[in-house]
Amino acid sequence: MSYSEIKQNAKGYYSDFEIKIQDDGMVYRKKKRVFLDKGLSEKGRNRQVMLLHNQFMEDCKEEFDSQRIDEDHIRLSKYIDLFLEEIKITKSNSQYTNYKTQSKVIKEKLGNLRLKDIRPIHVQQFFNYIASIKKKPTYILPKNNFNELIKDIKYKAREFNKISQGHFKNMRKAKLGLKVSYKWAIDFTDYINKPLDYLFKEPIIEDYSYDMKKRYIMLLRTCLQDAKRKLFIEENYASSDYTTFIKNVHYNKKLNVFKLDEIKRIYNYVSNLETSQNRTEKSMWVRVPHEAP
């Protein structure tokens, strides 16, 4: 922990700060060059260097403490960040970006909990939330009398098209009774100073796919499994031994399959069909004796 003597270059007077902190196998190093205010006397420069150095030391110690891993007090949000940085080198940029996005939801719901305080009830509540989440509305249906209502509204279509792109396309769909962009509907009703339900019915809210919801679950399970492997926690309460998640109804539908006796009948029918076809083909190639004139 030190700073260099005050030096001078083309930019002015400066000093180099350096710090090294080592604790429990963790090493923290940082260097910084600071330039001093112009017009100071030698005494003023020395005083400013001391103040800046003390501030540098405090900032570095605070940053070091924030990076230390306290097994008893580390929170899930902090551990998720560490986990993502660790797997970053093994994942593609798109995968890592998806993990970062999914981790925001986990940290929002469970991030303030300490790792050691997480219990199955917390994880189950999060799983239930994920099972119920819906997409933000992207489409909305026009009212049945949309064409009649729009006739009484005076507005400049080309001017509005500059504000909300795709105006003419959405307006054409609305007049045909088709779903239109939810964002466009909001922009348009704001522009004509009418409430949304004056021209449109309820928004179309779509459900997230099962695979998308499963990604949140698997990220939390994998993260807590990593914490268990590193002895931060004793049990992974996100595992299927402690929690349950909705089943994929798409893959749980009953399939109508043939019974064994039906398969045998089909096989016999095809076999007989092939046999009779072969006989027919052979009979077509039978040589007909040539009659003498």
TAWONOR-V549377 format. One record per pair of residues at least 4 apart in sequence whose ideal C-beta (glycine too) atoms are under 6 Angstrom apart, sorted by sequence separation. I is the first residue (numbers start at 1). GAP is how many residues later the second one is. D is the distance in Angstrom with one decimal. If there is no record, write none. Layout:
# TAWONOR-V549377
<<I:GAP:D> <I:GAP:D>>
This chain:
# TAWONOR-V549377
<<40:4:3.6> <70:4:5.4> <74:4:5.4> <87:4:5.7> <91:4:4.1> <103:4:5.9> <106:4:5.8> <107:4:3.3> <113:4:5.3> <118:4:5.4> <120:4:5.8> <142:4:3.9> <145:4:5.8> <166:4:5.5> <167:4:6.0> <184:4:5.9> <194:4:4.3> <196:4:5.7> <208:4:4.6> <218:4:6.0> <258:4:4.4> <8:5:5.1> <22:5:4.9> <40:5:4.8> <69:5:5.8> <74:5:5.7> <91:5:4.7> <113:5:5.3> <173:5:4.1> <180:5:5.9> <189:5:4.9> <208:5:5.5> <227:5:4.2> <228:5:5.3> <237:5:4.8> <247:5:5.5> <258:5:5.0> <161:6:4.2> <174:6:5.0> <227:6:5.1> <6:7:5.6> <7:7:5.9> <21:7:4.3> <160:7:5.5> <173:7:5.0> <189:7:5.1> <88:8:5.5> <228:8:4.8> <6:9:5.3> <20:9:5.0> <36:9:5.2> <170:10:4.4> <4:11:5.6> <19:11:5.3> <170:11:5.5> <225:11:4.9> <3:12:5.4> <4:12:4.3> <36:12:5.4> <224:12:4.5> <18:13:4.9> <3:14:4.7> <170:14:4.6> <224:14:4.8> <17:15:4.7> <84:15:5.8> <185:15:5.3> <2:16:5.8> <110:16:5.7> <16:17:5.1> <109:17:5.2> <221:17:4.3> <1:18:5.1> <34:18:5.2> <220:18:4.9> <14:19:5.8> <15:19:6.0> <164:20:5.4> <14:21:4.7> <182:21:5.6> <12:23:5.6> <13:23:4.4> <80:23:5.0> <164:23:4.2> <12:26:5.7> <146:28:5.6> <147:28:5.5> <217:28:5.6> <30:30:5.5> <77:30:4.2> <160:31:5.4> <13:32:5.7> <142:32:4.2> <15:34:5.1> <76:34:5.4> <77:34:3.2> <76:35:5.4> <17:36:5.8> <28:36:4.5> <79:36:5.9> <76:37:5.3> <155:37:5.4> <141:38:5.4> <210:38:4.4> <6:39:5.5> <17:39:4.8> <75:39:5.5> <153:39:5.3> <139:40:4.2> <19:41:4.9> <74:41:5.7> <140:42:4.8> <21:43:5.1> <139:43:5.7> <138:44:5.5> <137:45:4.7> <140:45:4.9> <3:50:4.8> <149:50:5.8> <146:53:6.0> <142:58:5.6> <143:58:5.8> <140:60:4.9> <141:60:4.6> <140:63:4.7> <139:65:4.4> <137:66:3.4> <137:68:5.2> <134:71:5.1> <135:71:4.8> <134:73:5.8> <135:73:6.0> <130:83:5.2> <130:86:5.0> <115:112:5.7> <102:113:5.7> <102:114:5.3> <106:114:5.5> <123:114:5.2> <123:115:4.8> <131:115:4.6> <127:116:5.7> <102:117:5.2> <115:117:5.2> <120:117:4.7> <115:118:5.3> <127:118:5.1> <118:119:5.8> <124:119:4.9> <123:120:5.1> <120:122:4.1> <120:123:5.9> <83:140:5.0> <80:143:5.7> <83:143:5.6> <71:161:5.8>>
